C-alpha cells in the first residue's frame, strides 16, 4: 500500500471511531448513563492502535 492510501485508511477509520463515540455519547446522555464516558478510553485505545 502506498503512503497516501494508508493515510486515507487511517483517516477513514478514525472518523468512524469518532462518529461511533459521538452516537454512543448522545444516546447515553439522553438515557442518563453518565458512566459510558468510559468509552472515551476505549476510543483512545482504538485510535492509538490505528496510528501505531
Buried (B, 14 or more C-beta within 10 A) or exposed (E): EEEEEEEEEEEEBBEEBEEBBEEBBEEBEEEEEEEBEEBEEEBEEBBEEBEE
